[in-house]
Structures are given as C-alpha cells and as structure tokens.
Amino acid sequence: MRGAGDALSVGERIAFYRRRRGMTQRVLAHLVGRSEDWLSKVERNERDLRRLDVLTEVATALRVSVGDLLGNPVLVEGERATEDDLPAVRNALMSPRRLSSTLFGSSVPRAAVDVDMVARRTEHGWEDYQRGQLGRVIAALPGLISSAQVLEQSPPAAQRSRSWAVSARIHHLAATTLAKVGESDLAWMSAERAMSAAEQSEDPLSLASAARAGTHALLAVGRFDEAVELGETAARWVSRQVRDNDPAALSIVGMLYLRTAVAAARRQDRSTTADLIGRALTAAQQLGRDENHWYTSFGPTNVELHRLSTSLDLGDVLYVIDHGPEVDTTHLPVERSVSHQIDLARAYNYDARTDEALHELLTAEQAAPQIVRHNAVVRETVKALHRRGHNNGTNKALIGLAERCRVIQ
C-alpha cells in the first residue's frame, strides 16, 4: 500500500485495511467513537479526515501506522540518480556492526575519520535541508552515518566530546529528514541514536537539540502524548542555560516549546497549546529577532508560523486564512517558508477555495519541489483538489501537479 505510485485516498486506505482486518464499518466506527455514517462518508471521500488525532485512533484500531494510512511516498526525486537512496540510508542505520563494538571493533579495519571534516559535511547537510533539497541530504546520509559510527567507536581522546556531538547532529539530521519523507520507523531509530550520542557528548545543548529529533519522530508516528512529555522535559532541563541569555539555548528551548505545541494541538489540547506558544514567544522576544542558531530558524516569525499551524490542527481554518497571508517569510529558510505555504494551501482547501490552494502549492513547489512532491499532507490536499476539480473541469496546472505528486498516473 505504501509507495510513490499509490494514488489511493486516506479513506480508500482505511477501507482497504478495514476489510483486510475483517471489520465491518460499524465495528471500526465504534472503536473510534464515531458513527457508521461518518466512517462511510470518509471511505467514500465525501468527508475529509482533517484531524490527525482521529487519524491516529483509526490507525491504532486497524493496527497499522499513520504512515500506512497517509500513503507516504518512499522515493525521493533528486537532480541525480543517487539522490533516491533511502535503501542506502536504511542499510547504514541497520548495519550489524552498530550493534556491538566489542564483537566487531577489533575485526573490522577502519580508516581514520577527521572530526572537523565530518562536522563540516554535517553542516552542509543541514544547509541543504533548510534549502528544501531533501534528495541531496538523503544522498549524503549513508556516508555521514558511517562516519558517525567510526567516530563513536574510536573517538580521538582530545575530541571525544566533539565526536559524540557530531554524531548526534548527524542522526538528528537523519531523523528530521526521514520524518519529512514519511520514513517514521527509521526516523525514530535515528532520533534514539541522536539522543544517545548527545548524552555521551555531555553537551547539554546537544542533548536538548537531539530531543527535538525525538519530538519529530514521535509526531511522525502519531504519539502525541509522548511528544509532549519529551518536549516539556527537555525544555525544563535546558532552561538553566537560558537564564544565562545564551542565544543558542534560547533558540533550542523555544523550538522545543513549538514542537511540543504542535503535539498538544494534534491531541486537541487547546490550553496546553496556547501555553506552549506563549512560552516560545517569551523566548523569541528575549532573543529579540529571527535567528538560525543550531539551524532552528527560531524567532518571532517562526512562533507566528507555529501559531498558525497549530490553529489549523485545532480546526481554526478561518483564522489561518485571515492571518496566514500577512506573515512575511521571505527572510526565513526555504523549508520554513514552504511549510507555511503548505499550511495555507490546506486551509484554503478546507474552505473549498481551490484556486488559492493551488496557487500556494505551485508557488511552494517552485521553491522546494522535493518537499512538496513527497509530503503526505500535500498529496492528500492535491487529491481533494483533483476530486473537486472533476466537478468543475480540472485545470491543466492542477493535473500537472497531481501527476508530479503521483496522485494520478
């Protein structure tokens, strides 16, 4: 069911897995506290399943992942053939040599690795991520992960802490990128390794930053309660660094509040969401302006973008439509700006404003085609626009976008 060529809607996938489990619509609807009529309309694409918390409940009842229902693509197009290299990333993460340095350390010869060189390559990977060039990041990850393994097994004595910190940054990059393209299981594996390496580094900012990777991975699999717990715990733990007005610490703790706010919104917890957005705003005001410490893009503008994104998750569509276009994102990294355009497109789609939704997606695609074409939420939005367009005469631009997103063949 999962795959780049899968054009099924969420409702059609729910119907597929429900039948495979031998469930009637009545049984599944009862398990998620909904009516049989509601489920029937979802499966027939007559009703959008907007709330991720409900989608998570359905996935749990069907014993599948959220990604299975979203139909996340598994290919990432790039400028070169090597940029479609998710299998190589998986192989690097699942190498048996990672399981035991005692068993493999003495029997496998390893070339020396320059910590500074690997650190520079890692920073280039983060820059590519923020530019929306996911294919380039995925092409670089196998080599970076292998280098991280060498650094972990034989770090130079004088650079032990730095070696572990670089490994943490590599695995954080992997977790964030893999979550972006729907590889939630690999994202969680990477996040675990990021936090483990960060602990070995004994660098508090490395650990707090790695916790962001954990929240990304937990959000990707629909574990919203756990994401809230991790984000709040990490933010409290690193808060003593913030009291020294360290801009990097302010940025990291601010982003932890924002990621936790997203998790709270997806479990429909308005009060916690508002509180966390407020805490992030306080940190942003203390920072004073939009910055990019530790590739966080944190500042007042990013707080506003998360206020809009969480409002959308809470169902406040008109608020997003009224206030979203007012936010200037031109000075932010491409990834942030494009994510905002995707949120705007979703809001316009929910309000049946097809032309505005299509405009946002096409503009976003020009800036970062890989993010748009391999985003599960975008695919569902395009499917909804395409279904609606059949009734009004689907235009060529929409058909082209649907083909590039592999919504239609």
N, C-alpha and C positions, 0 to 999 in steps of 0.2 A: 504493500500500500504506500509506503514512503518512497518518494523518488521524484526527480526533477520533471518527469513527464506525467506526473499524476495530476489530472485536471478535475478530480472529484472535489466537491464542496465539503465543508465540515459536516453538514447534515447528511450527505451521502455516505461519508465515512462512518458516522455514528450508526446509520442504518446497517452498513456492512458489518461492523463489529458486533452490533446487537444480534443480528441474525447468526453470525458465527458462534456467539455465545448461547444461542438457542433461547434468547429472551424475547418476549412479546413487548410491544410498545408500552403496555400497561405496567409490566413489571419494571422496566427501566425507568419509566416516569415516576413510579412510586419510590424507587431507590434514591432519586434525586429530588424528591419533594415537589414534583411538577405534575401537571395534568397530562393525560394521554393526548388530548388535543394539541397541547403545546409541543410535545415531542413530535407528533405527526407533522405539524407545520414546519418545525426545524428540519426534519428529514426531507421534506418536500421543497426546501428552500423558500418557503413562504414567510419565514421568520428568521431574522439574523440572531445568532447566538453571540451577543456582544460581550457579555461579562466573562472574564477569564476564570473567576471563582466557580461559576456554574459549569464552564467547560471542564474545569479540573474535577468537579464532582462527577460529571458524566464519564470522564476518562477513568476515574477510580472505580466506578460501578462496572465499567466494561473491562477492567483490568488491563488497560493499555496506557501508554504515556500520552501526555498532552500533545507531544510532537506527532504521535501517530494520528491524532485527530486533525491536527493542523496540516499534516502532509508536508512537513518541511522538506525543501529540496536538498539533495545530497551532492550535487555538483556545483562547483563554483567556477564560472567562466572567468578567464583572465586574458591578458594580452598574449600570453604564451601557453603552450600546452601543459607545461609543468605547473601552471597555477591551479589546475584541477587536481590537487594532490592530497585530498583528505585521507585516502588509504595510507599514504606515507606518514601522515601525522598520527594516525591510529597505530601504525606499526612502531613508531618511535615511542609513543606513550606506553605501549604494551610489550615492549621488549623484555624478555625474561631476565636479562642482565640487571634490570632495575629492581628486581625482587630481592637480591642478596649480594652485597658487595663481598661478603665472606666467601660465597660459593664461586663468584665469577671474577672477583677483583684480581686474584693472582694468576689466573689462567688466560686472561684476555689482555694482550698488549694494547696500550693506549698512548696515542701521541699527546704531547703536552698541549694544553689549551691556554691561550693568552686571555686572562680575565678581562683586561681592558678592551681587547678586540671584540670579545663576545658581548660585552656591555654596549659597545657602540652599535653592533649589529642589532641588539635588542632595542635600542632607542630608535634605530631606523624602522624596525618593525612597528613600534608604537606610532611613529610618524605616518607610516603607510596606513595603519588602522584609522587614524584620525582623518586622513585624506579620503577614506572610503575605499581604499584599494585592497579589498579583502583577499583577492587572489594572490597578490604579492606577499601578504602576510602568511597565508597558508603555504605558499611555496617555500617560504623561509623557515617555517616552524620545525620541520623534521630535523634540519641541521642545528637549529637553536636548541631543541630539546636534547639532542645527542650531546651537544656541548655542555648543556646543564648537567647531564649525567656524569660527564667526566669531571666537571668542577666539583660536584658533590662527593665523588669517590676519592679524589686526590687533590683537595684544595691546597695551594701553597700556604705554608704556615703563616706567613705575614699577611696573607689576603684571605684568610678563612672566612671571616665575616662577610667580606665583599663577594666572595664566590657564592656563598649561600644566598645573599641578597640578589645577585644577578639571576640565579636560578629561579628565585621567587618571581622576579619580574618577567622572566620568560614564560613561566607557567601561568602567571596572571594574564599575560597577553594571549596565550593559548585558550584559557578559559573564556575570556571575553569574546574572542573571535569565534570560537566554536559555538558558544551560546547564540551568537548573532546569526549563524547559518543553520541553527537547529540541531546541532550535534550535542544534545543536552547531557548524555551519559559521559561523553569524552570531556565536556566542559566541567562536569563535576569532578572527574578524575584529575583534571588539570588544576582545579581550584584547591583540591586537597593537597596536591603536591606544592602548590604555591604557598599555602599556609604552613606546611611542614618545613619547607626550605626557609621561609621567613622566620620561623621560630629558631631554627638553627643559626640564623644570622645574628640573632639577639639585637636586631634593629627594630625599635618599636614602630617606626613609620612603615617599614617593610611589612610587618605583620598586619598593621591596620589596613594598609593598601591591599594586601592579599585577601583580607576579609571582604573587600569589595568584589573580588573574583568569586568568592563563595556566595555572596548575595546574588550575583548574576546567574550562577549555576542553579541555585535554588529557585530563583524566579523562572528559569527556563523549564524546570520540571514541575512547576505549579505548587511548590512547597512554600507557601506564603508565610505561614506561622514561623517556620524555621528561619526564613529570610529575615523576618522582623527581629527575631531573637538574636541572630548573629550580628545584624547591623547595629542594633542598640547596644549589645555587649561590647562590640569593638569600638563604637563611638565613646562609650563611657571609659573604656580602658585607655584610650589615647588622649582623653580630654586634658590630662595633666600637661601634655605637650602644648596644647592650645593656650593654656594660661600664660605661656611664655611668648605669645603672639607670633609663633613660628608660622609663616605663610604656608609652608608645605603641610604642616599639621592641620591648620585651619581648612585647607582645601580638601584634605583626605577625610577629616571628620565631617565636613559639610557634605561631601559626596556620599558618605555612609548614611547620613540623615536622609538624603534624597533617594538613595536606593531603597532604604527601609520604608520611606513614604510610599514608594511605588508598590512594595509588597503589601503594606497596610491598605492601600486603595484597592488592590486586587482581591483582598478579602472583605471589601466593602466596609472598612472601619474608618469612618469619616473623621472622628475626633482624633485618633492617633495620626492619621494622615495630615491633618491640619497642624497638629502639634509638631510633627517632624519637619514639615515645610517651614514652620516658624523658626525652629532651631537652626535649620540650614540658612534661612535668611539672616539670622543674627550673625552666624559665622561669615556669611558673604559681606555683610555690612562692616564687620570687623576687618575683613580682608581689604575692603574698600573698592575693588574693581574686579572685572573679569580677568582671571589669570589661568595659567595652564601648568601649575606645579604638578609633577608626577602624572602628567597627561590626564588631568582631571577636568579641564575646561570649566573649573569652578569659579563662580562669582554670581552677582545679582541676576544676570541674564539666564544662566543655567537654572537657578532657583525658579525663575518665572516659567521656564520651559517645563520643568517638572511639576509646577503647579497646574499647568495646562494639561500635561499628560495624565496626572492623577485625576484631574477633573473628568477627563474622558473615561477613565476606568470606572469612575464613580457614576457615570451616566449623565454628567452635566454637559451635554453636547452643545447646547446653545451658548454656554459660557465660553467654550473653546472657539466656536465660530465667531463670537463677538470680540474676543480679546486676542486670539491667536495671531491674526494678521498684523496686529500692532507691534509685535515683538521683532526687533531688528537682530538678526542672527548673522549678518554678513561678516562680522569680525570673529566669529567662532569657527572652530574646526569644521570641516565639511560633514563629518559624521554627525555632529550635534545638529547642524542646520538641516540636514536631510531627515534626521529622526523627527524633527519638529514638523517638517512638511508632510511626512507620513501621518503624523497625528492629525494634522489639519485635513488631509485627504479622508481619513477615517471619519472625522466629524462631518464633513460635507456629505460623505456617502450616507451616513446615518440619517441625515436630513434630506436625502434624495436630491442633492444638488450635484448632479453628475458632472456637469461641465467644470465646476470649481474643483471637484475632487480629482478629475482627470488632469486638470492644469497643474495642480500641486505635484501629482505623481510624475508627470512628464518633466517638470522642472527639476524635481529631485533626481530623476533618472539621468538627466544631462550631467548633473554634478557628481553622482556616485552610482553608476549603473549596477555595480555588483551588489551594493546594499539593497537597492530597490528590487532587483530581479530575484534575489534569493532570500527575501523576507517573507515569512509565512503570513504575517498580517497583511502585507501588501497584496499577496496572492489572493487572499480571501476578499479583500476590498475590490480588486480587479474583477474577480468572479461576480461579485454582486453588481458592479457597474455593467459588466457584459450582459448579465441576465436582464437587467433593467433596460439596457440598450436594445435588446432584441424586440422589445415592445415599441421602441421609438425609432428604430433604424440605427443600428450601431455604426458609429463613425469609424473612418479608417484609422485615426490615431489611436482609438481605444482598442481596435482589433490588433494593431501592431504591438501595443503594449502587452496585451493579453498573450500574444504569441511569444514575445521576448521573455515574459514571466512563465511561459509554458503552461498557461491556464488553458489555452486551446492549441491544437496542433495545426 
